[in-house]
Amino acid sequence: MILTESSSVFFARANVLVRRFSYYSMQVKLQLFNMYCFFYDTALWENFGFCLYKMSKALFGFSKYSSVTAMLLQLGMPSFLALTLYCIMPK
Protein backbone atom coordinates (compact mmCIF):
# COMPACT_ATOMS: atom_id res chain seq x y z
CA MET A 1 0.00 0.00 0.00
CA ILE A 2 2.71 2.49 0.96
CA LEU A 3 4.77 1.67 -2.13
CA THR A 4 1.70 2.15 -4.33
CA GLU A 5 1.07 5.56 -2.80
CA SER A 6 4.73 6.45 -3.16
CA SER A 7 4.78 5.41 -6.80
CA SER A 8 1.74 7.56 -7.56
CA VAL A 9 3.47 10.53 -5.92
CA PHE A 10 6.58 9.72 -7.96
CA PHE A 11 4.52 9.60 -11.18
CA ALA A 12 2.90 12.93 -10.31
CA ARG A 13 6.29 14.57 -9.76
CA ALA A 14 7.65 12.97 -12.92
CA ASN A 15 4.72 14.35 -14.91
CA VAL A 16 5.46 17.83 -13.60
CA LEU A 17 9.09 17.48 -14.75
CA VAL A 18 8.03 16.20 -18.16
CA ARG A 19 5.59 19.09 -18.64
CA ARG A 20 7.99 21.78 -17.47
CA PHE A 21 10.97 20.60 -19.48
CA SER A 22 9.32 19.24 -22.63
CA TYR A 23 10.56 22.14 -24.79
CA TYR A 24 14.14 22.14 -23.55
CA SER A 25 17.01 20.70 -25.56
CA MET A 26 17.97 17.05 -25.29
CA GLN A 27 21.22 18.02 -23.54
CA VAL A 28 19.35 19.88 -20.80
CA LYS A 29 16.95 16.94 -20.36
CA LEU A 30 19.85 14.49 -20.07
CA GLN A 31 21.51 16.66 -17.44
CA LEU A 32 18.23 17.01 -15.52
CA PHE A 33 17.57 13.26 -15.66
CA ASN A 34 21.09 12.43 -14.48
CA MET A 35 20.89 14.87 -11.58
CA TYR A 36 17.42 13.64 -10.59
CA CYS A 37 18.40 9.98 -10.65
CA PHE A 38 21.74 10.33 -8.90
CA PHE A 39 20.29 12.65 -6.27
CA TYR A 40 17.96 9.89 -5.06
CA ASP A 41 20.66 7.22 -5.41
CA THR A 42 19.93 3.54 -4.68
CA ALA A 43 16.49 3.93 -3.10
CA LEU A 44 15.12 5.34 -6.33
CA TRP A 45 16.46 2.50 -8.45
CA GLU A 46 15.37 -0.27 -6.08
CA ASN A 47 11.84 0.98 -5.46
CA PHE A 48 10.89 2.89 -8.59
CA GLY A 49 12.64 1.19 -11.51
CA PHE A 50 9.44 0.73 -13.51
CA CYS A 51 8.46 4.36 -12.86
CA LEU A 52 11.86 5.49 -14.10
CA TYR A 53 11.40 3.62 -17.37
CA LYS A 54 8.09 5.34 -17.98
CA MET A 55 9.37 8.75 -16.87
CA SER A 56 12.45 8.59 -19.07
CA LYS A 57 10.41 7.61 -22.13
CA ALA A 58 8.01 10.51 -21.57
CA LEU A 59 10.78 13.01 -20.84
CA PHE A 60 12.79 12.16 -23.94
CA GLY A 61 9.79 11.83 -26.25
CA PHE A 62 9.89 8.08 -26.87
CA SER A 63 6.78 5.97 -27.40
CA LYS A 64 5.58 4.02 -24.39
CA TYR A 65 6.04 0.89 -26.53
CA SER A 66 9.66 1.58 -27.46
CA SER A 67 12.49 -0.44 -26.00
CA VAL A 68 14.21 0.99 -22.93
CA THR A 69 17.53 -0.49 -24.07
CA ALA A 70 17.22 1.12 -27.51
CA MET A 71 16.35 4.45 -25.90
CA LEU A 72 19.36 4.32 -23.58
CA LEU A 73 21.66 3.41 -26.45
CA GLN A 74 20.33 6.23 -28.59
CA LEU A 75 20.77 8.73 -25.74
CA GLY A 76 24.24 7.41 -24.88
CA MET A 77 23.25 6.58 -21.31
CA PRO A 78 24.28 3.51 -19.31
CA SER A 79 21.68 0.85 -18.62
CA PHE A 80 19.58 1.09 -15.48
CA LEU A 81 21.23 -2.09 -14.22
CA ALA A 82 24.66 -0.51 -14.57
CA LEU A 83 23.45 2.59 -12.74
CA THR A 84 21.97 0.47 -9.98
CA LEU A 85 25.22 -1.42 -9.56
CA TYR A 86 27.14 1.86 -9.55
CA CYS A 87 24.88 3.26 -6.83
CA ILE A 88 25.22 0.27 -4.51
CA MET A 89 28.97 -0.18 -4.93
CA PRO A 90 30.99 1.08 -1.96
CA LYS A 91 32.59 4.40 -2.68
C-alpha positions as CSV (number, residue, x, y, z in Angstrom):
1,M,0.0,0.0,0.0
2,I,2.7,2.5,1.0
3,L,4.8,1.7,-2.1
4,T,1.7,2.1,-4.3
5,E,1.1,5.6,-2.8
6,S,4.7,6.4,-3.2
7,S,4.8,5.4,-6.8
8,S,1.7,7.6,-7.6
9,V,3.5,10.5,-5.9
10,F,6.6,9.7,-8.0
11,F,4.5,9.6,-11.2
12,A,2.9,12.9,-10.3
13,R,6.3,14.6,-9.8
14,A,7.6,13.0,-12.9
15,N,4.7,14.3,-14.9
16,V,5.5,17.8,-13.6
17,L,9.1,17.5,-14.8
18,V,8.0,16.2,-18.2
19,R,5.6,19.1,-18.6
20,R,8.0,21.8,-17.5
21,F,11.0,20.6,-19.5
22,S,9.3,19.2,-22.6
23,Y,10.6,22.1,-24.8
24,Y,14.1,22.1,-23.5
25,S,17.0,20.7,-25.6
26,M,18.0,17.0,-25.3
27,Q,21.2,18.0,-23.5
28,V,19.3,19.9,-20.8
29,K,16.9,16.9,-20.4
30,L,19.8,14.5,-20.1
31,Q,21.5,16.7,-17.4
32,L,18.2,17.0,-15.5
33,F,17.6,13.3,-15.7
34,N,21.1,12.4,-14.5
35,M,20.9,14.9,-11.6
36,Y,17.4,13.6,-10.6
37,C,18.4,10.0,-10.6
38,F,21.7,10.3,-8.9
39,F,20.3,12.7,-6.3
40,Y,18.0,9.9,-5.1
41,D,20.7,7.2,-5.4
42,T,19.9,3.5,-4.7
43,A,16.5,3.9,-3.1
44,L,15.1,5.3,-6.3
45,W,16.5,2.5,-8.4
46,E,15.4,-0.3,-6.1
47,N,11.8,1.0,-5.5
48,F,10.9,2.9,-8.6
49,G,12.6,1.2,-11.5
50,F,9.4,0.7,-13.5
51,C,8.5,4.4,-12.9
52,L,11.9,5.5,-14.1
53,Y,11.4,3.6,-17.4
54,K,8.1,5.3,-18.0
55,M,9.4,8.7,-16.9
56,S,12.4,8.6,-19.1
57,K,10.4,7.6,-22.1
58,A,8.0,10.5,-21.6
59,L,10.8,13.0,-20.8
60,F,12.8,12.2,-23.9
61,G,9.8,11.8,-26.3
62,F,9.9,8.1,-26.9
63,S,6.8,6.0,-27.4
64,K,5.6,4.0,-24.4
65,Y,6.0,0.9,-26.5
66,S,9.7,1.6,-27.5
67,S,12.5,-0.4,-26.0
68,V,14.2,1.0,-22.9
69,T,17.5,-0.5,-24.1
70,A,17.2,1.1,-27.5
71,M,16.3,4.4,-25.9
72,L,19.4,4.3,-23.6
73,L,21.7,3.4,-26.4
74,Q,20.3,6.2,-28.6
75,L,20.8,8.7,-25.7
76,G,24.2,7.4,-24.9
77,M,23.2,6.6,-21.3
78,P,24.3,3.5,-19.3
79,S,21.7,0.8,-18.6
80,F,19.6,1.1,-15.5
81,L,21.2,-2.1,-14.2
82,A,24.7,-0.5,-14.6
83,L,23.5,2.6,-12.7
84,T,22.0,0.5,-10.0
85,L,25.2,-1.4,-9.6
86,Y,27.1,1.9,-9.6
87,C,24.9,3.3,-6.8
88,I,25.2,0.3,-4.5
89,M,29.0,-0.2,-4.9
90,P,31.0,1.1,-2.0
91,K,32.6,4.4,-2.7
